[in-house]
Amino acid sequence: MRIVLVGPPGAGKGTQAAYLAKNLSIPHISTGDLFRANISQGTDLGKQARSFMDAGQLVPDEVTIGMAKDRMAQPDAEGGFLLDGFPRNVGQAEALDATLSGKGVALDAVLDLEVPEDEVVKRIAGRRICRNDSAHVFHVTYNPPKTDGVCDECGGELYQRGDDSEETVRTRLEVYHRETEPIIDHYRAQGLVVTISALGKVTEVTERAMDALKQSQG
């Protein structure tokens, strides 16, 4: 299957992408991984991306599209893939459509993870990270530490990252609504959108997603 995963920040896209890709035996292609791989490997596209990032500028669509096209052309993606974080806007979606059409293939589904805005804020703004080890992550509501402000694993101080503040989360949501959400309508016009609730346990959302994808294929 060829799937695009879309949803607001805090919807759990990265977590669901990993589970779904494993269940469907297709590679999980995330924008973050594409950037890290190209930059670390010193590819031409990676060097271009790095130059914009170092200058504090947004990486142009054509660079991101180029990275995605290269990754989708690799052997493990011939039978399908799950795109996470790409396309991020309608221009990228149109480029993806053209790329796949040129190969004589098409997307099978666009999985839209739906989460109420207040829940997104609650999920992200409630995160607390250990200063000693960023892999130690807690949540004031869903996974609170035994002692407030103290990491259960190593005793380090727990803090809220600047980009996890409620104000920043709401700004990120505005950007999502303005730039990324329109791709849902773009793909809905093609009959590809499958919307599910991303509320509940991770396993419940994965099961819900798998069922919805199967139904979308008839």
C-alpha positions as CSV (number, residue, x, y, z in Angstrom):
1,M,0.0,0.0,0.0
2,R,1.0,3.6,-0.6
3,I,-0.3,5.7,2.3
4,V,0.0,9.3,3.4
5,L,-0.4,9.9,7.1
6,V,-1.8,13.3,8.1
7,G,-2.9,14.9,11.3
8,P,-2.2,17.9,13.6
9,P,0.9,18.0,15.9
10,G,0.3,15.8,18.9
11,A,-2.0,13.3,17.0
12,G,0.6,10.6,17.4
13,K,1.6,10.3,13.8
14,G,5.1,9.1,14.4
15,T,4.0,6.4,16.8
16,Q,1.2,5.2,14.6
17,A,3.4,5.4,11.5
18,A,5.9,3.0,13.1
19,Y,3.2,0.5,14.1
20,L,1.3,0.7,10.8
21,A,4.4,0.4,8.6
22,K,5.4,-2.7,10.6
23,N,1.9,-4.3,10.3
24,L,1.8,-3.5,6.6
25,S,5.4,-4.5,5.9
26,I,6.2,-1.2,4.2
27,P,8.9,1.4,4.9
28,H,8.0,4.4,7.2
29,I,9.3,7.5,5.4
30,S,9.3,10.5,7.7
31,T,10.4,14.0,6.7
32,G,12.6,14.2,9.8
33,D,14.5,11.0,8.9
34,L,14.9,12.2,5.3
35,F,16.5,15.4,6.4
36,R,18.8,13.7,8.9
37,A,19.9,11.0,6.5
38,N,20.6,13.4,3.6
39,I,22.5,15.9,5.9
40,S,24.5,13.1,7.6
41,Q,25.4,11.5,4.3
42,G,26.4,14.8,2.7
43,T,24.1,14.4,-0.3
44,D,23.6,17.4,-2.6
45,L,20.1,17.8,-1.3
46,G,21.3,17.5,2.2
47,K,23.9,20.3,1.6
48,Q,21.2,22.5,0.2
49,A,18.9,21.8,3.1
50,R,21.7,22.5,5.6
51,S,22.5,25.8,4.0
52,F,19.0,27.1,4.4
53,M,18.7,25.7,7.9
54,D,22.0,27.3,9.0
55,A,20.7,30.6,7.7
56,G,17.5,30.2,9.8
57,Q,15.4,29.8,6.6
58,L,12.7,27.3,5.7
59,V,13.9,24.6,3.4
60,P,12.2,25.1,-0.1
61,D,9.6,22.6,-1.2
62,E,11.7,21.5,-4.2
63,V,14.5,20.3,-1.8
64,T,12.0,18.3,0.4
65,I,10.3,16.9,-2.7
66,G,13.6,15.8,-4.1
67,M,14.5,14.0,-0.9
68,A,11.1,12.3,-0.9
69,K,11.4,11.2,-4.6
70,D,14.9,9.7,-4.0
71,R,13.6,7.8,-1.0
72,M,10.5,6.5,-2.7
73,A,12.7,5.3,-5.6
74,Q,14.7,2.9,-3.3
75,P,14.0,-0.8,-3.7
76,D,12.3,-1.3,-0.4
77,A,9.6,1.2,-1.3
78,E,8.7,-0.3,-4.7
79,G,5.8,-2.3,-3.2
80,G,4.5,0.6,-1.0
81,F,5.4,3.1,1.7
82,L,3.9,5.2,4.5
83,L,4.7,8.9,4.2
84,D,4.8,10.8,7.5
85,G,5.2,14.6,7.4
86,F,5.2,14.7,3.6
87,P,3.4,16.2,1.8
88,R,3.2,19.2,4.1
89,N,1.2,21.5,1.8
90,V,-0.8,21.4,-1.4
91,G,2.2,22.1,-3.6
92,Q,4.0,19.1,-2.2
93,A,0.9,17.0,-2.6
94,E,0.6,18.0,-6.3
95,A,4.3,17.1,-6.8
96,L,3.8,13.7,-5.1
97,D,0.8,13.1,-7.4
98,A,2.8,13.9,-10.5
99,T,5.7,11.7,-9.3
100,L,3.5,8.7,-8.7
101,S,1.6,9.2,-11.9
102,G,4.9,9.2,-13.8
103,K,5.6,5.8,-12.4
104,G,2.2,4.5,-13.3
105,V,1.1,4.1,-9.6
106,A,-1.0,6.1,-7.2
107,L,-1.8,6.5,-3.5
108,D,-4.1,3.9,-1.9
109,A,-5.2,6.0,1.0
110,V,-4.6,9.2,3.0
111,L,-5.1,8.4,6.7
112,D,-6.3,11.4,8.6
113,L,-5.8,11.2,12.4
114,E,-8.4,13.4,14.0
115,V,-7.8,14.9,17.5
116,P,-9.7,17.8,19.1
117,E,-7.6,20.9,19.4
118,D,-7.9,21.0,23.2
119,E,-6.6,17.5,23.4
120,V,-3.6,18.3,21.2
121,V,-2.7,21.2,23.6
122,K,-3.2,18.9,26.6
123,R,-1.0,16.2,25.1
124,I,1.9,18.4,24.1
125,A,1.8,21.1,26.9
126,G,1.7,18.3,29.5
127,R,5.0,16.7,28.4
128,R,8.0,16.9,30.7
129,I,11.5,15.9,29.7
130,C,14.4,14.8,31.8
131,R,17.4,17.2,31.7
132,N,19.8,14.3,32.1
133,D,18.3,12.1,29.4
134,S,15.8,13.3,26.8
135,A,14.6,9.7,26.2
136,H,13.0,9.9,29.7
137,V,9.6,11.5,28.9
138,F,6.7,11.9,31.3
139,H,3.3,13.6,31.1
140,V,1.6,15.5,33.9
141,T,-1.7,13.7,33.2
142,Y,-1.1,10.5,31.2
143,N,2.3,9.4,32.6
144,P,3.1,11.5,35.7
145,P,6.4,10.9,37.6
146,K,6.2,9.5,41.1
147,T,7.6,12.7,42.5
148,D,6.5,16.0,40.8
149,G,9.4,17.4,38.7
150,V,11.7,14.5,39.3
151,C,12.6,11.7,36.7
152,D,11.7,8.2,37.9
153,E,14.6,6.8,36.0
154,C,17.6,8.8,37.1
155,G,16.4,11.5,39.5
156,G,17.0,14.3,37.1
157,E,15.0,17.5,36.8
158,L,12.0,17.3,34.6
159,Y,11.2,20.4,32.5
160,Q,8.9,21.6,29.8
161,R,10.6,22.3,26.4
162,G,10.0,25.8,25.0
163,D,8.2,24.5,21.9
164,D,5.8,22.5,24.2
165,S,4.3,25.5,25.8
166,E,0.6,26.1,25.2
167,E,1.3,29.3,23.3
168,T,3.7,27.6,20.9
169,V,1.4,24.6,20.5
170,R,-1.4,26.8,19.4
171,T,0.9,28.6,17.0
172,R,1.9,25.3,15.5
173,L,-1.8,24.3,15.2
174,E,-2.5,27.6,13.3
175,V,0.3,26.7,10.9
176,Y,-1.1,23.2,10.4
177,H,-4.6,24.5,9.7
178,R,-3.2,27.1,7.2
179,E,-0.6,25.0,5.4
180,T,-1.2,21.3,5.9
181,E,-4.9,20.8,6.5
182,P,-5.8,21.8,2.9
183,I,-4.1,18.7,1.6
184,I,-7.0,16.7,3.2
185,D,-9.5,18.5,0.8
186,H,-7.1,17.9,-2.0
187,Y,-7.1,14.2,-1.5
188,R,-10.7,14.0,-0.4
189,A,-11.6,15.2,-4.0
190,Q,-9.7,12.1,-5.2
191,G,-11.7,9.8,-2.8
192,L,-8.6,8.8,-0.8
193,V,-9.2,10.2,2.6
194,V,-9.9,7.9,5.5
195,T,-10.5,9.7,8.8
196,I,-10.3,8.0,12.2
197,S,-10.3,9.2,15.8
198,A,-6.8,9.2,17.3
199,L,-8.1,9.2,20.8
200,G,-7.5,6.2,23.1
201,K,-4.7,3.8,23.6
202,V,-2.0,3.5,21.0
203,T,-3.0,-0.1,20.2
204,E,-6.6,0.9,19.9
205,V,-5.8,3.7,17.4
206,T,-3.6,1.3,15.4
207,E,-6.4,-1.3,15.2
208,R,-8.8,1.4,14.2
209,A,-6.5,2.6,11.5
210,M,-5.8,-1.0,10.1
211,D,-9.6,-1.7,10.0
212,A,-10.3,1.6,8.2
213,L,-7.5,1.0,5.6
214,K,-8.8,-2.5,4.9
215,Q,-12.3,-1.2,4.4
216,S,-11.1,1.6,2.2
217,Q,-9.7,-1.1,-0.1
218,G,-13.0,-2.8,-0.4
